[in-house]
Amino acid sequence: MRLIAICSCMLIFLTACGNSNQVYGLGLVPQKVTGDENSVKVFNVYSAGDAFPLASKWCSKYDKEAVFEKMSIISANFNCQ
């Protein structure tokens, strides 16, 4: 039983590591990036600096740059300009 629990935990950790939106090492919940060509929201971050690489990647799809707008508890909002 203990071996099954250990294997299950390892699987969860490894799954989180494989996510391209994972900013924090072994976090169980990866960051969620949503938006459109004008703005982007990065959920599950502690600071705008942590979210910036994901926001920048999002805005670059529209040949724009991410500009920080505001922080809301664990979400960072950016404008794509």
Secondary structure as GFF3:
##gff-version 3
##sequence-region A 1 81
A	DSSP	alpha_helix	2	17	.	.	.	ID=ss1
A	DSSP	beta_strand	32	35	.	.	.	ID=ss2
A	DSSP	beta_strand	39	43	.	.	.	ID=ss3
A	DSSP	alpha_helix	48	60	.	.	.	ID=ss4
A	DSSP	beta_strand	66	72	.	.	.	ID=ss5
A	DSSP	beta_strand	75	80	.	.	.	ID=ss6
###
